[in-house]
Amino acid sequence: MNEVKKLKLIALLSLFGSSTSARLAEPASRPGPDRVAVAQRHLTELRRDLGVTAQEEEQWAAFSANVLAQIERVGAARQAAESVPWSDPARADRKRDTDSRRPQ
């Protein structure tokens, strides 16, 4: 396994692994900046635990930026979805489209 894949795997396990039940107990509608701050804290801890060297710094920076950008995209999508009233027919159409794309 190359180093980038190893970093991704460890980061994902760190972010979603052992303390998942504690994260599930948190409210789902927390604002985006809180999620970003939590991810930054986890990334900082993971970087320290991995002992990222100067040679790995460029890869780590790219990986961290990717993780944070994805969290921000998901937060923006969540906010956009929550802003549409449940009674809006377009919401039902989007749900039907999303459900049809999910594997059975």
Secondary structure as a PSIPRED ss2 file (coil, helix, strand):
# PSIPRED VFORMAT (PSIPRED V4.0)

   1 M C   1.000  0.000  0.000
   2 N C   1.000  0.000  0.000
   3 E H   0.000  1.000  0.000
   4 V H   0.000  1.000  0.000
   5 K H   0.000  1.000  0.000
   6 K H   0.000  1.000  0.000
   7 L H   0.000  1.000  0.000
   8 K H   0.000  1.000  0.000
   9 L H   0.000  1.000  0.000
  10 I H   0.000  1.000  0.000
  11 A H   0.000  1.000  0.000
  12 L H   0.000  1.000  0.000
  13 L H   0.000  1.000  0.000
  14 S H   0.000  1.000  0.000
  15 L H   0.000  1.000  0.000
  16 F H   0.000  1.000  0.000
  17 G C   1.000  0.000  0.000
  18 S C   1.000  0.000  0.000
  19 S C   1.000  0.000  0.000
  20 T H   0.000  1.000  0.000
  21 S H   0.000  1.000  0.000
  22 A H   0.000  1.000  0.000
  23 R H   0.000  1.000  0.000
  24 L H   0.000  1.000  0.000
  25 A C   1.000  0.000  0.000
  26 E C   1.000  0.000  0.000
  27 P C   1.000  0.000  0.000
  28 A C   1.000  0.000  0.000
  29 S C   1.000  0.000  0.000
  30 R C   1.000  0.000  0.000
  31 P C   1.000  0.000  0.000
  32 G H   0.000  1.000  0.000
  33 P H   0.000  1.000  0.000
  34 D H   0.000  1.000  0.000
  35 R H   0.000  1.000  0.000
  36 V H   0.000  1.000  0.000
  37 A H   0.000  1.000  0.000
  38 V H   0.000  1.000  0.000
  39 A H   0.000  1.000  0.000
  40 Q H   0.000  1.000  0.000
  41 R H   0.000  1.000  0.000
  42 H H   0.000  1.000  0.000
  43 L H   0.000  1.000  0.000
  44 T H   0.000  1.000  0.000
  45 E H   0.000  1.000  0.000
  46 L H   0.000  1.000  0.000
  47 R H   0.000  1.000  0.000
  48 R H   0.000  1.000  0.000
  49 D H   0.000  1.000  0.000
  50 L H   0.000  1.000  0.000
  51 G C   1.000  0.000  0.000
  52 V C   1.000  0.000  0.000
  53 T C   1.000  0.000  0.000
  54 A H   0.000  1.000  0.000
  55 Q H   0.000  1.000  0.000
  56 E H   0.000  1.000  0.000
  57 E H   0.000  1.000  0.000
  58 E H   0.000  1.000  0.000
  59 Q H   0.000  1.000  0.000
  60 W H   0.000  1.000  0.000
  61 A H   0.000  1.000  0.000
  62 A H   0.000  1.000  0.000
  63 F H   0.000  1.000  0.000
  64 S H   0.000  1.000  0.000
  65 A H   0.000  1.000  0.000
  66 N H   0.000  1.000  0.000
  67 V H   0.000  1.000  0.000
  68 L H   0.000  1.000  0.000
  69 A H   0.000  1.000  0.000
  70 Q H   0.000  1.000  0.000
  71 I H   0.000  1.000  0.000
  72 E H   0.000  1.000  0.000
  73 R H   0.000  1.000  0.000
  74 V H   0.000  1.000  0.000
  75 G H   0.000  1.000  0.000
  76 A H   0.000  1.000  0.000
  77 A H   0.000  1.000  0.000
  78 R H   0.000  1.000  0.000
  79 Q H   0.000  1.000  0.000
  80 A H   0.000  1.000  0.000
  81 A H   0.000  1.000  0.000
  82 E H   0.000  1.000  0.000
  83 S C   1.000  0.000  0.000
  84 V C   1.000  0.000  0.000
  85 P C   1.000  0.000  0.000
  86 W C   1.000  0.000  0.000
  87 S C   1.000  0.000  0.000
  88 D C   1.000  0.000  0.000
  89 P H   0.000  1.000  0.000
  90 A H   0.000  1.000  0.000
  91 R H   0.000  1.000  0.000
  92 A H   0.000  1.000  0.000
  93 D H   0.000  1.000  0.000
  94 R H   0.000  1.000  0.000
  95 K H   0.000  1.000  0.000
  96 R H   0.000  1.000  0.000
  97 D H   0.000  1.000  0.000
  98 T H   0.000  1.000  0.000
  99 D H   0.000  1.000  0.000
 100 S H   0.000  1.000  0.000
 101 R H   0.000  1.000  0.000
 102 R C   1.000  0.000  0.000
 103 P C   1.000  0.000  0.000
 104 Q C   1.000  0.000  0.000
